Amino acid sequence: MAALWTLSLLLSASLLGCLAMTSPDGSPLPHNLPPSLGTNISDGSLSVDLPMALRVFSMDYHHIQAPFEIVLWIMLASLAKLGFHWSGRVPAVVPESCVLIMVGLLVGGVIYGVRHSAPPTLSADAFFLFLLPPIVLDAGYFLPGRLFFENLGTILWYAVLGTLWNVLGIGLSLYGVCLLAQSSLGDVSLLHCLLFGSLIAAVDPVAVLSVFQEMQVNEQLHILVFGESLLNDAVTVVLYKLFESFLRLPSVSGLDVLLGGCRVVVVGIGGLCVGLFFGLLAALTSRFTSRAQVIAPLFVFLYSYLSYLTSEMLHFSGIMAIVTCAATMKQYVEANVSERSNTSIQYFLKMWSSVSETLIFIFLGVSTIQDIHMWSWPFVCSTLLLCLIWRATGVLLLTAFVNKLRRNAVTFRDQFIIAYGGLRGAICFSLVFLIDDFPKKRLFITTTIVVILFTVFVQGMTIKPLVELLYVKRKKRALPTLSEEIHSRLIDHLVAGIEDVVGYWGQHYWKDKFEQFNKKYLRRFLIRNDRQASSSILRVYQELERREQRGVEEEAPPIVDPRSQGRPLLPEEMESIRRILSRNLQNFNNKQTPAYSRHTLHQDTSVDRTRKPLYRHQSLGERYSYNTITHFQGEDGGLSEPQRVRTGLSRSHTVCSISPRSTLLDSSDSAGPAQTRSTDPKAAREDLVSPKHKETVERAARKHLSFVLENEKQQ
Amino acid sequence: MFILFESLDRDNRGCLSPDDFEALGGLAMNPIGGRIMEAFFSSGQDTVDFSSFVRILAHFRPTDRNRNKEGAQQELPSSRTRKLKFAFQLYDMDRDGKISREELLQVLRAMLGLQVTEEQLQSIAERAIQEADLDKDDAISFDEFKKSLEKTDIDTKMSVSFLK
């Protein structure tokens, strides 16, 4: 409760701040670039009245006005979001987007009430250039690739054909309504209706993301709705621009329509190619970031944003470009870049997309309070009804077709959720503002706002209980166990083989082919030499080992829970463990150093001895677990060069000592060898060069043995 | 289906031999291609006739799931179990009804190839057995195998759609 009070206090404080600071003469759009940075405008400055003397205290608001307001808005948005999560039972019932819109409505109402003029609205440019990319980038980076490609046909089917169906349906039937209500709506032409249809029919990825993510439905359903909302951007963009240009043309011919159709393909594929290009470029760049790791995350964002801007410049689909870019570069970047950089990338993505989304919803609320509304009962109600009807029929029809071709039929429940989850959001809103002015434009704006509010509030709030009511299959929460992963892989190979026998070029065939291509060319080119290997089995294994080391029981991988708190932090007792470990290690170190030199036994001259102790402490700092102890024992125990087993070990250690950051690879290796180590020291003893060395190592090895056994008992 | 059989049967003997399978390039590149081949030749025979060919491929028919009730997935016990049995046989080359550590290692080696070191392979196999082995006999029996895959959607994974 106290938290709630403090938060609401803070909220109202920033609200007042927004109010007061906005200058009364036509508030600027909050995302204007700062007007003039260099000059000193002292117009609005107050000052203590000391005639002809130095001003001791002065305030110059105009100087910092634009950034200040931006920050205030972001602060307001974030505080609202915080308050939402602290407000007890509200998150269970009301999705976040609804609350944010309500806060926006409140703020807008207050601003309107105080200043009697329209509050700042979301300019379409600001939305498309600054607010939308982070969200789509985040979506693209964390896109479950395998699931997406498995369902790609269905997704494309829904996105392209479904959107077309909706657009034409809504447009034409709205025109019918306009014809019927000649008196009030007579001047809305067919093209206008079609234009309106094109912008209102599209499912919005932002709204879908925010609502579905709280719902945790099964992944297939999620990817269907979400994939559709991403890919229908191409169709929407083209249709919107098409109808807009038709409006400007004196007449429309059949050829224009045909060209429009070609444009859809061009826009879609163009976006894809731009995205691919920048994605591969980013992957290549990340290969060389080993010496300047701090800026490695920056490249991810820069290249993605570049791809978005480039495709917007070429009038391609920006959303498709950025999604493709992110999805392409992900596996290579993750392999190339250190673990900390990976974490920073993920956290920044989440943070930015979260801020963007919050801002969008708040501005949706604020912009609703305007005095440019025009209401017309028939138009608004019929739009609402038609949206629902056409989406439902569209989904039903399309699914009936597509189920014949799918292995895994989309059930009726899923279909219902797909149809019901077709939320409209801020994209429609921005698009409607971009229409050229014509008498009924305000009506369109009002209707769009009503539809958006309806879908977000009514559909958004009721979809969660409906999901539970209808027993829609929910998401699996656990990380796959290693056996699951291994067996799944085996079955994949099996089915690929069978498909070969049968001569059927199914999904597995193409997937196999792509994987081979990937392995042979792409990975070798785009990934650093020392990071090449990683099959999915290995990755799952490493992930599991990593989790065990941290000793944290997690029930879902972080990807599943994007916006809530991240992983629980490492506990403070790690500090004491670290101290104990380092003390123990000091003892080991001191014993080993005079006894032998690695160089005399190992042919591996690339190992730098001086680096070794440094690396040990470093890795201790990064990986606090008993495994590091066993690791060191291992490398001391595993001396003999001729044994092939050992070279595998030393290779990985060499790699790790040269690139001290890659502790990930190292400690997971160590986890493996730890268990087989108990047998190794014995074998190692035979291959030693001198009896003295043998003796010390024997002693050490025995110690290792006991230690290892101890640890294994603990395990 | 018979057309397919005939197209595979190079020397028109009315049955398939190992060379026919090896002629399929993709299968050769498949890490477990050899095992798949052997699965077709049951009980030490040299050739596969049409009926056994069809029988094996029948494992990969998509199962017809009637869903009256969501939530509890009604699996037709025969088909899912049969599919799992087939997959199990790929591991269990000596047909003793259990996947020993060595057999698991062989499969892992084939699938992971040169990507991992020997110790990693050992530890992966160790861990996999630890996870699945409930009766602690250091091998995975068919029931344990089935249990470890209970969350995976085998029916859709192991279906080749044209075989409907």
Boltz contact constraints between the chains, C-beta under 6 A:
constraints:
  - contact:
      token1: [A, 407]
      token2: [B, 62]
      max_distance: 6.0
  - contact:
      token1: [A, 407]
      token2: [B, 156]
      max_distance: 6.0
  - contact:
      token1: [A, 407]
      token2: [B, 159]
      max_distance: 6.0
  - contact:
      token1: [A, 407]
      token2: [B, 161]
      max_distance: 6.0
  - contact:
      token1: [A, 408]
      token2: [B, 156]
      max_distance: 6.0
  - contact:
      token1: [A, 471]
      token2: [B, 70]
      max_distance: 6.0
  - contact:
      token1: [A, 471]
      token2: [B, 71]
      max_distance: 6.0
  - contact:
      token1: [A, 481]
      token2: [B, 131]
      max_distance: 6.0
  - contact:
      token1: [A, 482]
      token2: [B, 127]
      max_distance: 6.0
  - contact:
      token1: [A, 482]
      token2: [B, 128]
      max_distance: 6.0
  - contact:
      token1: [A, 482]
      token2: [B, 131]
      max_distance: 6.0
  - contact:
      token1: [A, 483]
      token2: [B, 128]
      max_distance: 6.0
  - contact:
      token1: [A, 483]
      token2: [B, 131]
      max_distance: 6.0
  - contact:
      token1: [A, 483]
      token2: [B, 132]
      max_distance: 6.0
  - contact:
      token1: [A, 483]
      token2: [B, 148]
      max_distance: 6.0
  - contact:
      token1: [A, 484]
      token2: [B, 152]
      max_distance: 6.0
  - contact:
      token1: [A, 486]
      token2: [B, 128]
      max_distance: 6.0
  - contact:
      token1: [A, 487]
      token2: [B, 149]
      max_distance: 6.0
  - contact:
      token1: [A, 489]
      token2: [B, 111]
      max_distance: 6.0
  - contact:
      token1: [A, 491]
      token2: [B, 87]
      max_distance: 6.0
  - contact:
      token1: [A, 491]
      token2: [B, 157]
      max_distance: 6.0
  - contact:
      token1: [A, 491]
      token2: [B, 158]
      max_distance: 6.0
  - contact:
      token1: [A, 493]
      token2: [B, 30]
      max_distance: 6.0
  - contact:
      token1: [A, 493]
      token2: [B, 31]
      max_distance: 6.0
  - contact:
      token1: [A, 493]
      token2: [B, 32]
      max_distance: 6.0
  - contact:
      token1: [A, 497]
      token2: [B, 27]
      max_distance: 6.0
  - contact:
      token1: [A, 497]
      token2: [B, 30]
      max_distance: 6.0
  - contact:
      token1: [A, 497]
      token2: [B, 33]
      max_distance: 6.0
  - contact:
      token1: [A, 497]
      token2: [B, 36]
      max_distance: 6.0
  - contact:
      token1: [A, 498]
      token2: [B, 60]
      max_distance: 6.0
  - contact:
      token1: [A, 498]
      token2: [B, 160]
      max_distance: 6.0
  - contact:
      token1: [A, 499]
      token2: [B, 160]
      max_distance: 6.0
  - contact:
      token1: [A, 500]
      token2: [B, 24]
      max_distance: 6.0
  - contact:
      token1: [A, 500]
      token2: [B, 26]
      max_distance: 6.0
  - contact:
      token1: [A, 500]
      token2: [B, 27]
      max_distance: 6.0
  - contact:
      token1: [A, 504]
      token2: [B, 160]
      max_distance: 6.0
  - contact:
      token1: [A, 504]
      token2: [B, 162]
      max_distance: 6.0
  - contact:
      token1: [A, 533]
      token2: [B, 115]
      max_distance: 6.0
  - contact:
      token1: [A, 535]
      token2: [B, 112]
      max_distance: 6.0
  - contact:
      token1: [A, 535]
      token2: [B, 115]
      max_distance: 6.0
  - contact:
      token1: [A, 538]
      token2: [B, 116]
      max_distance: 6.0
  - contact:
      token1: [A, 541]
      token2: [B, 124]
      max_distance: 6.0
  - contact:
      token1: [A, 645]
      token2: [B, 118]
      max_distance: 6.0
  - contact:
      token1: [A, 648]
      token2: [B, 117]
      max_distance: 6.0
  - contact:
      token1: [A, 648]
      token2: [B, 118]
      max_distance: 6.0
  - contact:
      token1: [A, 672]
      token2: [B, 119]
      max_distance: 6.0
  - contact:
      token1: [A, 672]
      token2: [B, 120]
      max_distance: 6.0
  - contact:
      token1: [A, 672]
      token2: [B, 123]
      max_distance: 6.0
  - contact:
      token1: [A, 673]
      token2: [B, 119]
      max_distance: 6.0
  - contact:
      token1: [A, 675]
      token2: [B, 123]
      max_distance: 6.0
  - contact:
      token1: [A, 676]
      token2: [B, 119]
      max_distance: 6.0
  - contact:
      token1: [A, 676]
      token2: [B, 122]
      max_distance: 6.0
